[in-house]
Amino acid sequence: MPIKKERSEIEVQGERTVLAALRLPDSRYDKTDPFGELRALAEQAGAVVVGELTQMAERPVAGTYMGSGKVVELGQLCEALDAKTIIFDHDLSPKQIASIEEVTGRKVIDRSELILDIFASRATSHEAKLQVELAQLEYTYPRLKAMWDHLERIVGRGGIGGIGTRGPGEQQLETDRRLAQAKRLDLVRELETIQARKRREVRDRKLDYFTVGFVGYTNAGKSTLFNALTSGGAYADDRVFATLISRTREWDLGGGLSVMLSDTVGFVRDLPTNLIASFRATLEEATHADLLLIVLDVADAAAQMQYDTVQETLEELFKDVAAREAKEGHPWTPPKRILLLNKIDKLKDNREALIWKAKVPDAIGISGKDIAHAGHAELRDRVRAAAQGEIEEVLITVPLSDSKTIHTIENRSEVLEREYDTTQVTLRVRIGKRQVDQLKSAGARMQVAPAPKPKKKK
């Protein structure tokens, strides 16, 4: 029987690692490469993956998740490959982790721990660090008792130990719990302050601009596309969770029309629940956008699974946002969505693109790295149409002293006629209804009236 090792940390940098998974009938994963995503996550955390082990089953085993015989086999595989760490493609209970470690003699890490560790290593802004710390604390807090497994050796399974052993041990556990709970409340309060300010900023921005948000699976190419469309600044790399903070830049659509485009953190299958909750403010850009662009790596074999994950995650976020906004008295409707079939130039033939077009007829094929790709022009046209709203012909009267509004209308609309008097100008224009609303909300001093139909010539 292997000797159980103390599990004081989950660092996997440079460690030889075996990946393990129990596949149930309803499990969602890439059938062409079952460990592809977990392998990428493990490697991003610094692990050296040397082996994989899978068990197919109808249901998990309560004590060890995998069957007891399979756990023994897992330990033997680690011994043969000289692996020090096992990473499971699932969330495990503290007791399951302890039981597997007892049998295998190796450190065991579950999927949520791995993702939290990656987020912790990538967090750079103050807000992101707070969010990660809160998520880690919320993950750890329910497990404090199990982590204090040395208490069991001191006190005994029946709770009866030597004189004085029960009190100090339990007192220490309660102290740890109180400290963790106090720290959690401090983090929640600080994040609530930051998130409330961020929500106000997002609402204010919507008054002045049409807002567009990128969402999608991690490593789908959002940041590369973001940099191609804007002045950039988003960190883009071919690895999972390259972006952990949202960035917003002006996107010039031409013809004097600009929108605000936001790049957000990528989604992933089975993202830890407390991480979704902690990063809700990071995704605020997406939930409050006027238009969402879902970026999908159409060349990835797991594209369908990734698309389903993004859609389901968005629906969960929208439910939470709708409830909160209703409670705060703010009207809110889910943003419209456009699917971008990114990396379409990497497809070997056009059949996959046609299949996706059949599933989502208004999807746009695009290449993030090739700005000359035809999809970019189609995307700009679609976003421009959405930003302008229904085109109408109106008369807009503006005081000559409000040169800023006059300049904006001249640049953002088709001016058909101009009529000046000593104090004001009346412009007959073709302009988007949404643009008129934005000018009004920005405080423009103007009067808008329907343009009379031109008289028919006799």
PyMOL commands that set and color helices and strands:
alter all, ss='L'
color gray80, all
select helices_A, chain A and resi 36-44+68-81+94-104+111-122+126-147+150-155+166-208+222-229+273-278+284-287+303-328+344-346+351-359+374-388+403-412+433-441
alter helices_A, ss='H'
color red, helices_A
select strands_A, chain A and resi 16-23+48-56+85-88+107-109+211-216+247-254+257-263+291-297+336-342+364-365+391-399+414-420+424-432+447-450
alter strands_A, ss='S'
color yellow, strands_A
deselect
rebuild
show_as cartoon
